[in-house]
Amino acid sequence: MAGTYTLKADPLLHRNEDTGYCIGWRYKYKFEKGALDGEMTYGEAKKKAAELQAKEPDKVFFPEIIRE
């Protein structure tokens, strides 16, 4: 049986003040991925992802829409 997700933000329009985002990550060379806890705006998530990317070069960090 298939389920449905409700997105907390608009997937086609990314404004800095839009809420409903978290930070997703994945390894560059391994098959692991995840998401950090906490809800924030797109601008905050983008800035935090850039900071984390500088600290951990073996991972890729990105703003991700929270699905419920």
C-alpha positions as a Markdown table, in Angstrom:
| # | Residue | x | y | z |
|---|---|---|---|---|
| 1 | Met | 0.0 | 0.0 | 0.0 |
| 2 | Ala | 1.4 | 3.4 | -1.0 |
| 3 | Gly | 1.6 | 6.3 | 1.4 |
| 4 | Thr | 1.5 | 10.0 | 0.7 |
| 5 | Tyr | 3.9 | 12.7 | 2.0 |
| 6 | Thr | 3.0 | 16.2 | 2.8 |
| 7 | Leu | 5.7 | 18.7 | 2.1 |
| 8 | Lys | 6.3 | 21.6 | 4.5 |
| 9 | Ala | 7.6 | 24.0 | 1.7 |
| 10 | Asp | 7.1 | 24.7 | -2.0 |
| 11 | Pro | 9.5 | 22.4 | -3.9 |
| 12 | Leu | 9.7 | 24.7 | -6.9 |
| 13 | Leu | 10.4 | 28.0 | -5.3 |
| 14 | His | 13.2 | 28.5 | -2.7 |
| 15 | Arg | 13.0 | 31.9 | -0.9 |
| 16 | Asn | 15.3 | 32.6 | 2.0 |
| 17 | Glu | 12.4 | 33.3 | 4.4 |
| 18 | Asp | 10.5 | 30.0 | 3.6 |
| 19 | Thr | 10.2 | 27.6 | 6.6 |
| 20 | Gly | 10.1 | 23.8 | 6.5 |
| 21 | Tyr | 13.7 | 22.9 | 5.7 |
| 22 | Cys | 16.3 | 20.8 | 7.5 |
| 23 | Ile | 19.9 | 19.9 | 6.5 |
| 24 | Gly | 20.4 | 16.7 | 4.5 |
| 25 | Trp | 23.8 | 15.1 | 4.1 |
| 26 | Arg | 25.4 | 12.2 | 2.2 |
| 27 | Tyr | 28.9 | 10.8 | 1.9 |
| 28 | Lys | 30.7 | 11.4 | -1.4 |
| 29 | Tyr | 32.1 | 7.9 | -1.6 |
| 30 | Lys | 29.9 | 5.7 | 0.6 |
| 31 | Phe | 26.3 | 4.7 | 0.4 |
| 32 | Glu | 25.1 | 6.5 | 3.5 |
| 33 | Lys | 22.8 | 9.5 | 3.8 |
| 34 | Gly | 20.8 | 11.2 | 6.5 |
| 35 | Ala | 19.3 | 14.5 | 7.8 |
| 36 | Leu | 20.0 | 16.6 | 10.8 |
| 37 | Asp | 17.2 | 17.4 | 13.3 |
| 38 | Gly | 15.6 | 20.8 | 13.5 |
| 39 | Glu | 13.4 | 22.9 | 11.3 |
| 40 | Met | 14.7 | 26.2 | 9.9 |
| 41 | Thr | 14.3 | 28.6 | 7.0 |
| 42 | Tyr | 15.8 | 28.0 | 3.6 |
| 43 | Gly | 18.4 | 30.8 | 4.1 |
| 44 | Glu | 19.5 | 29.5 | 7.5 |
| 45 | Ala | 19.7 | 25.9 | 6.1 |
| 46 | Lys | 21.8 | 27.0 | 3.1 |
| 47 | Lys | 24.2 | 29.0 | 5.3 |
| 48 | Lys | 24.6 | 26.2 | 7.9 |
| 49 | Ala | 25.1 | 23.6 | 5.1 |
| 50 | Ala | 28.0 | 25.7 | 3.7 |
| 51 | Glu | 29.6 | 25.9 | 7.2 |
| 52 | Leu | 29.3 | 22.1 | 7.7 |
| 53 | Gln | 30.7 | 21.4 | 4.2 |
| 54 | Ala | 33.8 | 23.4 | 5.1 |
| 55 | Lys | 34.3 | 21.3 | 8.3 |
| 56 | Glu | 33.6 | 17.9 | 6.8 |
| 57 | Pro | 34.9 | 17.7 | 3.2 |
| 58 | Asp | 34.0 | 13.9 | 2.9 |
| 59 | Lys | 30.3 | 14.7 | 3.1 |
| 60 | Val | 27.9 | 16.8 | 1.0 |
| 61 | Phe | 25.4 | 19.0 | 2.9 |
| 62 | Phe | 22.3 | 20.6 | 1.4 |
| 63 | Pro | 19.0 | 22.2 | 2.4 |
| 64 | Glu | 16.2 | 19.6 | 2.3 |
| 65 | Ile | 12.4 | 20.0 | 2.5 |
| 66 | Ile | 10.9 | 18.3 | 5.5 |
| 67 | Arg | 8.3 | 15.6 | 4.6 |
| 68 | Glu | 5.6 | 14.5 | 6.9 |
